[in-house]
Amino acid sequence: MSILSLARFQFAMTTVYHFFFVPFTIGTAFIVAIMESMYVHTKNESYKKMTKFWGNIFLLSFAVGVVTGIIQEFQFGMNWSDYSRFMGDIFGAPLALEALLSFFIESTFIGLWVFTWDKVKPGLHAFFIWMTSFGSLTSALWILTANSFMQHPVGYAIRGGRAVMVDFGALLKNPQLWFEYGHVILNAVMMGGVIFAGLTAFQLLKKHEISNEARTIYKKTMRLSLWMSLIFAIFGLILGDLQMQYLVKEQPMKFAATEDVYTTTGEHAPWTIVGIANTKEHKVQNNIDIPDMLSILSYHKTTGAVTGMNELNAQYKKKYGKNIDYYPPVNTLFYSFRIMCAISAWIILVSFVGLIMSRKKSEYLYEHKWTLWILALTTFLPFMGNTAGWFVTEFGRVPWTVYGLFTIQQSVSPNVSAASLLTSNIVYFVLFTALAITLIGLIVHELKKDPTQVIEPKFKKVLDPFDKEAF
């Protein structure tokens, strides 16, 4: 493999693995905050125990997310130094805010939340977890501010061959940012709901006896989680639709690739359900189409042409240069987009039916193993859906790292070798595998506990800080 291919594979591997935990952490933190707020409002001890039990799952995700995030940031200096030189002035500002502001808020308040159970008033303690959630939400904002610039550059000037920031406010007003950010956050909370509902289903499928109080906690968790996954999946799908309409104008090549459109359509554009893109001949084969549907999806009306990739490629060659083709990986985008949408639709269906089946008057959901198994297996789908969504976002930008300004080939470090990249790829893969096995083992360990008996950490009180027992 070439240096460029190995560098891209390594960044893809670290990004995908890290992004398993970003929405996991954001979503579970938000729902845990809601759980504790319900305890503060109702004074019902079941909600307090529920918060502690599921809070431990959130903490595990947070810990692994921090480790994988640090590894990902290494990539910019290791394999993409030319990109860092070109983008450093712009990329550095939001990343600094993420580390110095958002992560500081997260880490401070997560510590206060973990170690002050029953030591402060319930309302203040709930404030700690809400601030932790706020920190994770703003952390995503700053990261996506940088990513949105790469998708749609704004507020910059080119000086000395580098992109220099001239208007930080323009970065925050970038419409690409708010489509991305809204879509990520809505789907993160949806993911938190699906994970808690699915893990609850696994708990209820256990063969051993469950106490009445524990069963009550699980049922409360199930109802709350299903409501969260349903509401936020619906809003996520709506915002995703608006985002795709935005891409029709701002990133037409990405949009055309997600729909297998090589040749500009007529006013009544058909929508391809399935098809295989022939990337050598630049045409679609074995496709099944629905007449007019692409116009409806793109413009919310039955008429509206979609510009094809062949025409766009010719335009880009005139604008940016003829030395490269500007086609993204079409089959990857086409099927990633459909996988993402199908998973969202499935989650909406499962959540809606699950809420009906778990009503007080009908506990069908809890009385049949097949319904619980469907929920349990759905736990893993948001990880696939989020990954597919990021494939659409990032692969759709090919061949650019910064759209229209800087290509992937220009971005790779000039001094790395294939041997060093291959070695680091192997090391990272082994490390990520070990982290995944450890995390799964710790989650399983936590789930073996009874939610009615979860207690906060206790430490021996030491009066003398220099006493050997203090360490």
Solvent accessible surface area in square Angstrom, and as a share of the most:
residue,aa,sasa,rsa
1,M,166,0.74
2,S,63,0.40
3,I,64,0.33
4,L,42,0.21
5,S,44,0.29
6,L,9,0.04
7,A,0,0.00
8,R,86,0.31
9,F,110,0.46
10,Q,0,0.00
11,F,56,0.23
12,A,40,0.31
13,M,29,0.13
14,T,0,0.00
15,T,26,0.15
16,V,35,0.20
17,Y,24,0.09
18,H,35,0.16
19,F,23,0.10
20,F,60,0.25
21,F,9,0.04
22,V,37,0.21
23,P,2,0.01
24,F,8,0.03
25,T,11,0.07
26,I,6,0.03
27,G,0,0.00
28,T,0,0.00
29,A,0,0.00
30,F,43,0.18
31,I,0,0.00
32,V,0,0.00
33,A,0,0.00
34,I,33,0.17
35,M,0,0.00
36,E,2,0.01
37,S,36,0.23
38,M,59,0.26
39,Y,22,0.08
40,V,38,0.22
41,H,157,0.70
42,T,67,0.39
43,K,133,0.56
44,N,57,0.29
45,E,90,0.40
46,S,14,0.09
47,Y,26,0.10
48,K,25,0.10
49,K,49,0.21
50,M,0,0.00
51,T,0,0.00
52,K,21,0.09
53,F,5,0.02
54,W,0,0.00
55,G,0,0.00
56,N,36,0.19
57,I,1,0.00
58,F,1,0.00
59,L,44,0.22
60,L,31,0.16
61,S,1,0.00
62,F,28,0.12
63,A,54,0.42
64,V,15,0.09
65,G,10,0.09
66,V,43,0.24
67,V,61,0.35
68,T,0,0.00
69,G,15,0.15
70,I,94,0.48
71,I,13,0.07
72,Q,30,0.13
73,E,89,0.40
74,F,107,0.45
75,Q,0,0.00
76,F,37,0.15
77,G,59,0.57
78,M,70,0.31
79,N,3,0.01
80,W,19,0.07
81,S,19,0.12
82,D,42,0.22
83,Y,8,0.03
84,S,38,0.25
85,R,138,0.51
86,F,13,0.05
87,M,0,0.00
88,G,32,0.31
89,D,57,0.30
90,I,0,0.00
91,F,26,0.11
92,G,35,0.34
93,A,34,0.26
94,P,0,0.00
95,L,33,0.17
96,A,45,0.35
97,L,59,0.29
98,E,25,0.11
99,A,53,0.41
100,L,139,0.69
101,L,81,0.40
102,S,0,0.00
103,F,74,0.31
104,F,132,0.55
105,I,23,0.12
106,E,11,0.05
107,S,44,0.29
108,T,55,0.32
109,F,39,0.16
110,I,17,0.09
111,G,24,0.23
112,L,68,0.34
113,W,5,0.02
114,V,24,0.14
115,F,102,0.43
116,T,21,0.12
117,W,16,0.05
118,D,99,0.51
119,K,143,0.60
120,V,46,0.27
121,K,161,0.68
122,P,52,0.33
123,G,40,0.38
124,L,83,0.41
125,H,4,0.02
126,A,8,0.06
127,F,99,0.41
128,F,16,0.07
129,I,0,0.00
130,W,88,0.31
131,M,42,0.19
132,T,1,0.01
133,S,1,0.00
134,F,95,0.40
135,G,0,0.00
136,S,6,0.04
137,L,39,0.19
138,T,21,0.12
139,S,14,0.09
140,A,9,0.07
141,L,27,0.14
142,W,27,0.10
143,I,70,0.35
144,L,6,0.03
145,T,1,0.01
146,A,1,0.01
147,N,17,0.09
148,S,0,0.00
149,F,1,0.00
150,M,20,0.09
151,Q,2,0.01
152,H,49,0.22
153,P,26,0.16
154,V,32,0.18
155,G,18,0.17
156,Y,68,0.26
157,A,29,0.23
158,I,87,0.44
159,R,141,0.51
160,G,84,0.81
161,G,55,0.53
162,R,96,0.35
163,A,0,0.00
164,V,25,0.14
165,M,41,0.19
166,V,80,0.46
167,D,66,0.34
168,F,64,0.27
169,G,30,0.29
170,A,19,0.14
171,L,2,0.01
172,L,52,0.26
173,K,149,0.63
174,N,2,0.01
175,P,62,0.39
176,Q,3,0.01
177,L,0,0.00
178,W,119,0.42
179,F,44,0.19
180,E,7,0.03
181,Y,36,0.14
182,G,17,0.17
183,H,37,0.17
184,V,21,0.12
185,I,24,0.12
186,L,37,0.19
187,N,17,0.09
188,A,0,0.00
189,V,2,0.01
190,M,7,0.03
191,M,0,0.00
192,G,0,0.00
193,G,0,0.00
194,V,9,0.05
195,I,3,0.01
196,F,0,0.00
197,A,2,0.01
198,G,0,0.00
199,L,17,0.09
200,T,0,0.00
201,A,0,0.00
202,F,59,0.24
203,Q,4,0.02
204,L,17,0.08
205,L,24,0.12
206,K,64,0.27
207,K,195,0.83
208,H,115,0.51
209,E,164,0.73
210,I,27,0.14
211,S,56,0.36
212,N,131,0.67
213,E,70,0.31
214,A,3,0.02
215,R,84,0.31
216,T,58,0.34
217,I,0,0.00
218,Y,7,0.03
219,K,47,0.20
220,K,54,0.23
221,T,0,0.00
222,M,0,0.00
223,R,71,0.26
224,L,21,0.11
225,S,0,0.00
226,L,2,0.01
227,W,114,0.40
228,M,24,0.10
229,S,1,0.01
230,L,17,0.08
231,I,63,0.32
232,F,37,0.15
233,A,1,0.01
234,I,68,0.35
235,F,110,0.46
236,G,1,0.01
237,L,71,0.36
238,I,91,0.46
239,L,35,0.17
240,G,13,0.12
241,D,46,0.24
242,L,77,0.38
243,Q,20,0.09
244,M,25,0.11
245,Q,40,0.18
246,Y,29,0.11
247,L,6,0.03
248,V,22,0.13
249,K,167,0.71
250,E,68,0.30
251,Q,3,0.01
252,P,30,0.19
253,M,3,0.01
254,K,3,0.01
255,F,8,0.03
256,A,0,0.00
257,A,0,0.00
258,T,0,0.00
259,E,6,0.03
260,D,7,0.04
261,V,12,0.07
262,Y,7,0.03
263,T,102,0.59
264,T,55,0.32
265,T,27,0.16
266,G,49,0.47
267,E,104,0.47
268,H,105,0.47
269,A,0,0.00
270,P,51,0.32
271,W,54,0.19
272,T,12,0.07
273,I,65,0.33
274,V,60,0.35
275,G,2,0.02
276,I,83,0.42
277,A,5,0.04
278,N,31,0.16
279,T,72,0.42
280,K,184,0.78
281,E,106,0.48
282,H,55,0.24
283,K,93,0.39
284,V,37,0.21
285,Q,68,0.30
286,N,126,0.65
287,N,61,0.31
288,I,104,0.53
289,D,58,0.30
290,I,58,0.30
291,P,103,0.65
292,D,43,0.22
293,M,59,0.27
294,L,1,0.01
295,S,0,0.00
296,I,63,0.32
297,L,74,0.37
298,S,3,0.02
299,Y,69,0.26
300,H,107,0.48
301,K,116,0.49
302,T,75,0.43
303,T,49,0.29
304,G,10,0.09
305,A,36,0.28
306,V,3,0.02
307,T,47,0.27
308,G,0,0.00
309,M,0,0.00
310,N,53,0.27
311,E,80,0.36
312,L,7,0.03
313,N,11,0.06
314,A,51,0.39
315,Q,83,0.37
316,Y,25,0.10
317,K,48,0.21
318,K,170,0.72
319,K,148,0.63
320,Y,71,0.27
321,G,25,0.24
322,K,158,0.67
323,N,131,0.67
324,I,41,0.21
325,D,77,0.40
326,Y,4,0.02
327,Y,38,0.15
328,P,6,0.03
329,P,45,0.28
330,V,1,0.01
331,N,49,0.25
332,T,51,0.29
333,L,0,0.00
334,F,0,0.00
335,Y,73,0.28
336,S,8,0.05
337,F,25,0.10
338,R,34,0.12
339,I,78,0.40
340,M,31,0.14
341,C,44,0.26
342,A,60,0.47
343,I,15,0.08
344,S,12,0.08
345,A,53,0.41
346,W,99,0.35
347,I,1,0.01
348,I,36,0.18
349,L,96,0.48
350,V,15,0.08
351,S,3,0.02
352,F,108,0.45
353,V,52,0.30
354,G,4,0.03
355,L,11,0.05
356,I,73,0.37
357,M,39,0.17
358,S,6,0.04
359,R,116,0.42
360,K,197,0.84
361,K,198,0.84
362,S,33,0.21
363,E,59,0.26
364,Y,80,0.30
365,L,3,0.02
366,Y,22,0.08
367,E,124,0.55
368,H,61,0.27
369,K,134,0.57
370,W,132,0.46
371,T,5,0.03
372,L,5,0.02
373,W,115,0.41
374,I,62,0.32
375,L,9,0.04
376,A,0,0.00
377,L,105,0.52
378,T,6,0.04
379,T,7,0.04
380,F,110,0.46
381,L,41,0.20
382,P,2,0.01
383,F,40,0.17
384,M,105,0.47
385,G,9,0.08
386,N,21,0.11
387,T,23,0.13
388,A,7,0.06
389,G,15,0.14
390,W,36,0.13
391,F,63,0.26
392,V,9,0.05
393,T,21,0.12
394,E,46,0.21
395,F,54,0.22
396,G,2,0.02
397,R,18,0.06
398,V,26,0.15
399,P,21,0.13
400,W,15,0.05
401,T,15,0.09
402,V,0,0.00
403,Y,33,0.12
404,G,17,0.17
405,L,52,0.26
406,F,25,0.11
407,T,20,0.12
408,I,20,0.10
409,Q,122,0.54
410,Q,95,0.42
411,S,0,0.00
412,V,26,0.15
413,S,8,0.05
414,P,88,0.55
415,N,139,0.71
416,V,30,0.17
417,S,52,0.34
418,A,43,0.33
419,A,72,0.55
420,S,57,0.37
421,L,2,0.01
422,L,94,0.47
423,T,81,0.47
424,S,20,0.13
425,N,8,0.04
426,I,99,0.50
427,V,85,0.49
428,Y,21,0.08
429,F,125,0.52
430,V,91,0.52
431,L,69,0.34
432,F,8,0.03
433,T,57,0.33
434,A,51,0.39
435,L,32,0.16
436,A,29,0.22
437,I,116,0.59
438,T,76,0.44
439,L,11,0.05
440,I,107,0.54
441,G,40,0.38
442,L,79,0.39
443,I,23,0.12
444,V,69,0.40
445,H,104,0.46
446,E,26,0.12
447,L,14,0.07
448,K,147,0.62
449,K,82,0.35
450,D,48,0.25
451,P,2,0.01
452,T,24,0.14
453,Q,134,0.59
454,V,18,0.10
455,I,123,0.62
456,E,31,0.14
457,P,65,0.41
458,K,162,0.69
459,F,149,0.62
460,K,153,0.65
461,K,168,0.71
462,V,50,0.28
463,L,156,0.78
464,D,70,0.37
465,P,88,0.55
466,F,177,0.74
467,D,55,0.28
468,K,174,0.74
469,E,103,0.46
470,A,43,0.33
471,F,191,0.80
